[in-house]
Amino acid sequence: MERKEFEIDILCDYSVKMIEREIIQGYNNTRCYDTDNGALLSLRKNIINKEMLAHQKALLPDIITFNDALREALREMYDRAHRIWDKMIQNIDETDGEEMELTAKCYLGYSYPKLHPIQSEDRQDLWNALCDEDLNPLYADGISVLTLTFPRDEGQSFESFIGMDCPPPNWNEGLDQELTKDLHLISQFHNLFEHMLFAITDFIYVRKFWSEINIIIDKDRDIE
């Protein structure tokens, strides 16, 4: 069976479609969430992943391309955060009693992935729900397990930030260990796959990302 065919069969399964309809209706109609909403996302993720991961070899090209695109987006965010931070500390007089903090967060793109095998009118509504921090709370601070924060992380290397400084450099828990042993999946991939309520097919087709950098300057505290 061709890759697109089995994906469409799984993603168009009646149970999956009914769960997605409930998620979309709840998101569009009330914007008021409870534990049932998170349970629906979790149930949907488990159903899709169970079936999709039986075809991991066919998914590998998209997994690899997504991992590379995510790494590039994080590198761009990391470098931009450092450039901004370096300018901040060059232009601030510490004797003014100002304490500064910078946080950088990376998110999946605003738009539903154009490469996804399922394209229909309600897909953007589903994407908005999946990316909503009330429905998917661990996504509130972005893709990373820990937000990149300065000055705390000022000395952290990029390799450390993406989890590539520990042996083996491959965050492939939950996947076929032999099949994925050489993929060098980064920790942010693992975070999306294992800890957030996205199914694997929700994010492996994403190629666009956006980042958010926030700066806090507190003039009421003295810098130690």
Secondary structure, DSSP 8 states (H G I E B T S, - for coil): --HHHHHHHHHT-HHHHHHHHHHHHHHHHT----HHHHHHHHHHHHHHHHHHGGGHHHHHHHHHHHHHHHHHHHHHHHHHHHHHHHHHHHH--GGG--EEEEEEEEEE-SS--TT-S---TTHHHHHHHHT-TTTSGGGTT-SSSS-EEETTTTT--HHHHTT-SSSS----TTS-TTTTTTS---HHHHIIIIISS--HHHHTT---EEEEEEEEEETTS---
